[in-house]
Amino acid sequence: FDMTAKGGTPGTVGEHLAFERKDAWDMRWADDNPELFAMMEKTRMYIFRGLDPEEPVTSSAYLCNFHDLEISAVFIDDIMQ
């Protein structure tokens, strides 16, 4: 949802973006850059700059931290053992 766009109906602010991902299960915004976020989709991790994805990396870890272009992630199964 883009809050900076003018709404079509008077008195509304924002509009839906044409951005949709299927099977996404985790997401983390970068702490230091509002244009960057990481997202897990099935067994792939995508880094987005704006709405443009970089090449995915194979992973099934849960995202913990995203700072200075470095992502910390954890495998929950390893913790539970």
Legacy VTK file of the C-alpha trace (Angstrom):
# vtk DataFile Version 3.0
C-alpha trace
ASCII
DATASET POLYDATA
POINTS 81 float
0.000 0.000 0.000
1.533 3.309 -1.099
0.619 5.958 1.475
2.206 8.786 -0.545
-0.171 8.377 -3.507
-3.381 10.357 -3.782
-6.463 8.194 -3.387
-9.135 7.990 -6.069
-11.943 8.710 -3.612
-12.038 12.178 -2.016
-10.724 12.081 1.534
-8.639 8.915 1.026
-4.877 8.628 0.967
-2.887 5.850 -0.667
-3.438 3.128 -3.211
-2.780 -0.596 -3.571
0.453 -1.449 -5.342
0.552 -3.982 -8.159
2.762 -6.240 -6.023
1.714 -9.713 -4.991
3.729 -12.764 -3.985
2.385 -16.275 -3.531
3.531 -18.638 -0.770
5.425 -15.947 1.171
5.874 -16.894 4.824
8.400 -14.469 6.339
9.483 -10.886 5.715
11.877 -8.376 7.291
12.500 -4.701 6.456
16.128 -3.526 6.504
16.878 -1.556 9.680
18.994 1.006 7.842
17.327 1.375 4.419
13.554 1.774 3.919
13.872 0.698 0.272
15.162 -2.803 1.141
13.336 -5.826 2.501
13.957 -9.568 2.566
11.216 -12.100 1.997
10.984 -15.874 2.193
8.908 -17.597 -0.464
8.799 -21.407 -0.350
12.503 -22.332 0.017
13.900 -19.150 -1.509
15.015 -15.899 0.084
14.525 -12.776 -2.021
15.996 -9.341 -1.385
13.895 -6.515 -2.804
15.093 -3.030 -3.612
11.837 -1.150 -3.962
9.667 -3.751 -5.704
12.484 -5.253 -7.800
13.809 -8.622 -6.563
17.452 -9.662 -6.668
18.395 -13.239 -7.569
16.979 -15.620 -4.916
19.088 -17.643 -2.504
17.985 -21.124 -1.437
17.142 -21.116 2.262
14.420 -22.199 4.659
15.575 -20.221 7.703
13.482 -17.668 9.586
14.652 -14.072 9.126
15.848 -12.390 12.316
17.707 -9.239 11.331
18.494 -7.279 8.149
21.097 -4.545 8.545
23.916 -3.207 6.352
22.974 -5.640 3.542
23.537 -8.568 5.918
20.751 -10.939 6.937
20.692 -12.977 10.132
18.450 -16.027 10.017
17.805 -19.060 12.190
16.704 -22.627 11.556
13.932 -23.269 14.097
14.382 -27.051 13.833
17.983 -26.719 15.024
16.921 -24.643 18.036
14.174 -27.075 19.051
16.546 -30.080 19.232
LINES 1 82
81 0 1 2 3 4 5 6 7 8 9 10 11 12 13 14 15 16 17 18 19 20 21 22 23 24 25 26 27 28 29 30 31 32 33 34 35 36 37 38 39 40 41 42 43 44 45 46 47 48 49 50 51 52 53 54 55 56 57 58 59 60 61 62 63 64 65 66 67 68 69 70 71 72 73 74 75 76 77 78 79 80
